[in-house]
């Protein structure tokens, strides 16, 4: 039996809702419907995973489980995200061992492939989370040499509009670093 190669996959999709669309795509393999977490952050709200988490088979359903290239989730009619909401779909596999290799009857190539595939999917999930966390940090905090260079550019700038733009970047950076 020919086994399909598992490609590197980004395990997170985000979309801004239009208030009408009920179907949203995810672009990665999930093994069971419970392997995807769906969050809806309403316009003007800060992301809050506990509050934003949607409930499988109540708020949405999952289609195309087990498909290498992903599938879709469909919100129930009452739960269609409002216009401007951020819809986040993320692979969220439980970290567990589901294969008992001590039983010689279950130790075969297919079982071993499935176990390694699960480990690889979890590693991809971690990779996406690490990358997302790093980008989030970078978007909030500017390195000191960048701040100094902006300060120098501000001092040298003659144009009022450009000077205001640089001042706004410096102000936002400081406020983010101070947690405001």
N, C-alpha and C positions, 0 to 999 in steps of 0.2 A: 504494500500500500504506500503510495507516494504521500509524504507529509508536506504540507504547505509551510513555507518559511514564514516566521513571524517577524514582520518589519518593525523598525523603531517607530513608536507611535507617541504623539503628544496626547496625553490623557485628560485634556481639559478643553472644553469649548464654551465660549461666551458669546451671547448675542443680546442686542438691545431690542426689546419687544416693541411691536407696533400696535399692540392692543387688540389685534384681530387673529394673529397667527396662533394656532394651537399645537402645531407640529414643529419640533426642533431636532436638528441633526446632531448626532455624536459620531466622531470619526475614528473610533478605536474599537477593538475587540472587547466585549464583556462576555463572561462565561454563563452568568445567570443574571436575571433582571435586578437582583439586589446589589450587583457590582457597580451600579451607577447611582451617584447622588445628584439630586436636582435641587438647585437653590434659586429662589426668586427674590431679588433685592429691589424693593419698590423705589420709585424716583424720590430723591431727597433723603433717603435713609442710608445710614452707613451699613455696610455688610455685617450681618450678625448670623453666623452659621446656625445657631439654635433656632432663631426666629424664621430664617429664610428657607430652612430645609423643608422640602415638599414630601408628601407621603405617597409611596408606591401603591398603586391600585386604588387610591382614594383621590389624590390630586392629579396623577398622571399614570400612564401605562408605558411599557417599553416594547418596541418592536425590533425584530432582527437580532435577537440575542444569538451569540455564537458566530456572527458574521465578521470576518476579518476587517472589513472596511467600515464597520460601524452600522448604525441604524438610526432610528428616530425614537423620540419620546413624544407622547401626545397628551396634552393637558385635557382634563375634563372641561366641559363647557363653562362651568362656574369658576374654574380656576385658571382660565386664560390670563397670562400676565398682562397688566395694564401697560399702556403706551409709556415708553421710557424706562421700564423695569429692566434690570440686568438679569438675564437667565444664564445660569452657570450649570453646565453638565460636566461632571468629573468622575473618572473611574475611581471607585472607592471599595476595592476588594478587601475582604476581611483577611487579616494576616494570620493564617492558620495552616496546619498540615492536614490534608484531607485524604492522604493515601497511607495505608499501613503496609510498609514494605516487609515487615516481619513475617507476613503470611506469604509463603512461597508461591501459592497459586495466583496471587495478585501481582506478582513481580514479573512483568513482561514488558516488551517494548512500548506498547500503547500506554500502559500505566505510567511507565517512566517518562515518556514524552509528555503526557498530560501534567505530571508533577513538575517537570522542568518548565513547561509552558506557563504554568501558574506562577512559578518563581520569577520568570522573566516578565510577566505582566505586572507583578508587584514591584519589580525593580523599575520598570517604566513609570509606574505610578509615582514612586519615590523621586525619580529623576524630574518628572514634571513639577512635583511639589517643590523640590529644591530650586529649580530654575525660576518658578513663579515667586517663591519667597525672596530670592536674590534680586529679581527685577523689581519687586515691590520695595525692597530696601533701597535700591538705587534710585527709584522714582521719588523717594522721600528725602534722601540724604545725598548731598553733593560733597565730593571730596574737597578738602581744604585748598588744594592747589587750584581747583576750579573756582572756588569762592574768591580766592585772591586775584585770579585772572579777571574775573568779572568786576571786582572792585577796581582794578587798574583800568579796565575798559570803561567803567563808569566815570572815573576821574578824567580820562582822556577824551571822552565823547563830547562833541559839541552840539549835536542835534537833540532837541528837547524830547521828541518822541522816543528816540532810541535810548536816551538816558532814563526816561520813565519806564521803558520796557525792562532795562537791566535792573533798575531799582525794584521792580515788581518781582523779578526772579529771585533777587537777593532776599527780599522780604519773605516770599513764600518759602524759600529754603530755610531761613532762620525759624520761621513759625513751625515748619515741619520738624526741624531738629529739636525744638522746644516742646513738641507734642501738642501744638495748638492748631 
